[in-house]
């Protein structure tokens, strides 16, 4: 094995949150697990845990069960337990500042108003982990943001969401294999619906 990677999908536990915008990180983590021949078959580090391999790397996958605002507790425990450095952590989260269907990778940076990312930064003590941001749009002008991210996708949005999840999972697997620059170069683009 070349080294270990930790992939974290952010979301909220419970059936009532399963299909919400805020739980896209969980959906992408499930797709990445399938690509690594892994399954979320146990609880560990305050989350659902899976272990697999891809392109010669051991891949740890985590879906925190702490609820979004405390996600960093689970991520920090997993990183410390497995000795994974921030540069080998990739966090997948929804982003209301991106249009629906957009996938953006970044090698570090701030939380962008996302409470889950804020918690991860606080508990890791660094913002130098990598992230995949998934566009969910900002909802109606003047609308309640929490209601938007905790709401389900409309039927007419589902095709774009499914495509985004597939693109994001492919981006994560490329990150595991070739690093953040290669993944950014291939996947940081407009949603399919906007491409001419």
C-alpha positions as CSV (number, residue, x, y, z in Angstrom):
1,X,0.0,0.0,0.0
2,X,1.2,3.5,-0.9
3,X,-0.4,5.3,2.0
4,X,-3.7,6.0,3.7
5,X,-6.4,8.4,2.8
6,X,-9.5,9.4,4.8
7,X,-12.6,10.4,2.9
8,X,-15.4,12.0,5.0
9,X,-18.9,12.5,3.8
10,X,-20.8,15.1,5.9
11,X,-24.5,14.7,6.7
12,X,-27.0,14.1,9.4
13,X,-28.0,10.7,10.8
14,X,-31.6,9.5,10.7
15,X,-34.1,8.5,8.0
16,X,-35.8,12.0,8.1
17,X,-32.5,13.5,6.7
18,X,-31.6,10.8,4.2
19,X,-32.7,12.6,1.0
20,X,-32.0,16.2,2.0
21,X,-29.5,18.5,0.4
22,X,-27.4,18.5,3.5
23,X,-26.8,14.8,3.2
24,X,-25.1,14.8,-0.2
25,X,-21.8,14.0,1.5
26,X,-23.2,10.8,2.8
27,X,-24.4,9.8,-0.7
28,X,-21.0,10.5,-2.3
29,X,-19.3,8.5,0.5
30,X,-21.6,5.6,-0.3
31,X,-20.6,5.7,-4.0
32,X,-16.9,6.0,-3.2
33,X,-17.2,3.0,-0.8
34,X,-18.6,1.0,-3.6
35,X,-15.7,2.0,-5.8
36,X,-13.2,0.9,-3.1
37,X,-15.0,-2.5,-2.5
38,X,-15.9,-1.3,1.0
39,X,-19.1,-1.1,3.0
40,X,-20.2,0.9,6.0
41,X,-20.7,-2.1,8.2
42,X,-19.7,-0.8,11.6
43,X,-19.7,2.2,13.9
44,X,-16.3,3.7,14.9
45,X,-15.0,7.1,15.8
46,X,-18.6,8.4,16.4
47,X,-19.5,7.6,12.8
48,X,-20.2,4.9,10.2
49,X,-16.9,3.4,9.2
50,X,-15.6,1.6,6.1
51,X,-12.2,0.5,4.9
52,X,-11.2,-0.3,1.4
53,X,-8.5,0.2,-1.2
54,X,-8.0,2.1,-4.5
55,X,-5.0,2.5,-6.7
56,X,-2.7,1.0,-4.2
57,X,-3.9,3.2,-1.3
58,X,-5.7,2.2,1.8
59,X,-9.0,4.2,1.9
60,X,-10.8,4.9,5.2
61,X,-14.3,6.2,4.8
62,X,-16.3,8.0,7.5
63,X,-19.9,9.3,7.8
64,X,-20.1,11.1,11.1
65,X,-23.1,10.4,13.3
66,X,-22.6,13.5,15.5
67,X,-25.0,15.7,13.4
68,X,-23.5,18.3,11.1
69,X,-22.5,21.0,13.6
70,X,-20.3,18.5,15.5
71,X,-18.8,16.6,12.6
72,X,-15.3,17.6,13.6
73,X,-15.4,15.5,16.7
74,X,-15.7,12.3,14.6
75,X,-13.2,13.4,11.9
76,X,-10.6,14.4,14.5
77,X,-11.0,11.1,16.3
78,X,-10.6,9.1,13.1
79,X,-7.6,11.1,11.9
80,X,-5.8,10.7,15.2
81,X,-6.6,7.0,15.5
82,X,-5.3,6.2,12.0
83,X,-2.5,8.7,11.9
84,X,-3.8,10.4,8.8
85,X,-2.4,13.9,8.2
86,X,-4.6,16.8,7.1
87,X,-3.2,16.6,3.6
88,X,-4.6,13.1,3.3
89,X,-8.1,14.0,4.4
90,X,-10.9,14.8,1.9
91,X,-14.2,16.1,3.2
92,X,-17.3,16.1,1.0
93,X,-20.1,18.6,1.8
94,X,-23.0,20.5,0.2
95,X,-22.6,24.1,-0.7
96,X,-25.4,26.7,-1.1
97,X,-23.0,29.1,-2.8
98,X,-22.7,26.9,-5.9
99,X,-25.4,26.2,-8.5
100,X,-27.1,22.9,-8.4
101,X,-25.0,20.2,-10.0
102,X,-21.6,22.0,-9.6
103,X,-18.6,20.0,-8.2
104,X,-15.7,22.0,-6.9
105,X,-12.5,20.6,-5.3
106,X,-10.2,22.7,-3.2
107,X,-6.9,22.1,-1.4
108,X,-7.8,24.0,1.8
109,X,-9.5,27.2,2.8
110,X,-12.2,28.4,5.1
111,X,-15.6,27.0,6.0
112,X,-17.6,29.2,3.6
113,X,-20.4,29.4,6.1
114,X,-20.8,25.6,6.4
115,X,-21.2,24.5,10.0
116,X,-19.9,21.0,9.3
117,X,-16.7,22.3,7.7
118,X,-16.3,24.9,10.5
119,X,-16.4,22.1,13.1
120,X,-13.9,20.0,11.2
121,X,-11.5,23.0,11.0
122,X,-11.9,23.7,14.7
123,X,-11.3,20.1,15.8
124,X,-8.4,19.3,13.4
125,X,-6.8,22.7,14.3
126,X,-6.1,23.3,10.6
127,X,-7.9,24.1,7.4
128,X,-5.3,22.3,5.2
129,X,-7.5,19.3,4.5
130,X,-9.0,18.9,1.1
131,X,-12.7,19.2,0.3
132,X,-15.3,18.5,-2.4
133,X,-18.1,21.1,-2.5
134,X,-21.4,20.0,-4.0
135,X,-23.7,22.7,-5.4
136,X,-27.2,22.7,-4.0
137,X,-28.1,26.3,-5.0
138,X,-29.2,28.9,-2.5
139,X,-33.0,28.4,-2.5
140,X,-35.5,31.2,-2.9
141,X,-34.4,34.7,-2.3
142,X,-35.0,35.7,1.3
143,X,-35.9,32.1,2.2
144,X,-34.8,30.3,5.3
145,X,-31.4,28.7,4.6
146,X,-31.8,25.8,7.1
147,X,-35.1,24.9,5.5
148,X,-33.4,24.8,2.1
149,X,-30.5,22.5,3.1
150,X,-32.7,20.3,5.2
151,X,-35.3,20.0,2.4
152,X,-35.5,17.2,-0.2
153,X,-34.6,17.7,-3.8
154,X,-37.5,18.3,-6.2
155,X,-38.3,15.7,-8.8
156,X,-37.0,17.9,-11.6
157,X,-33.6,18.3,-9.8
158,X,-32.9,14.6,-9.3
159,X,-31.2,13.9,-12.6
160,X,-28.7,16.8,-12.0
161,X,-28.1,15.6,-8.4
162,X,-27.5,12.0,-9.5
163,X,-25.0,13.2,-12.1
164,X,-23.3,15.4,-9.5
165,X,-23.0,12.5,-7.1
166,X,-21.4,10.4,-9.8
167,X,-19.0,13.2,-10.8
168,X,-18.0,13.8,-7.2
169,X,-17.4,10.1,-6.5
170,X,-15.1,9.9,-9.5
171,X,-13.3,13.1,-8.3
172,X,-12.7,11.5,-4.9
173,X,-11.3,8.3,-6.4
174,X,-9.0,10.4,-8.7
175,X,-7.9,12.3,-5.6
176,X,-7.0,9.1,-3.9
177,X,-5.0,8.0,-7.0
178,X,-3.4,11.1,-8.2
179,X,-3.9,13.9,-5.7
180,X,-5.8,17.2,-5.4
181,X,-4.3,19.0,-8.5
182,X,-5.3,16.2,-10.9
183,X,-8.8,16.0,-9.4
184,X,-9.3,19.7,-9.5
185,X,-8.1,19.9,-13.2
186,X,-10.5,17.2,-14.3
187,X,-13.6,18.0,-12.2
188,X,-13.7,21.7,-11.4
189,X,-16.1,22.7,-14.1
190,X,-19.7,23.8,-14.7
191,X,-22.6,21.5,-14.1
192,X,-23.5,19.3,-17.2
193,X,-26.7,21.3,-17.7
194,X,-24.7,24.5,-18.3
195,X,-22.2,23.0,-20.7
196,X,-22.7,23.8,-24.3
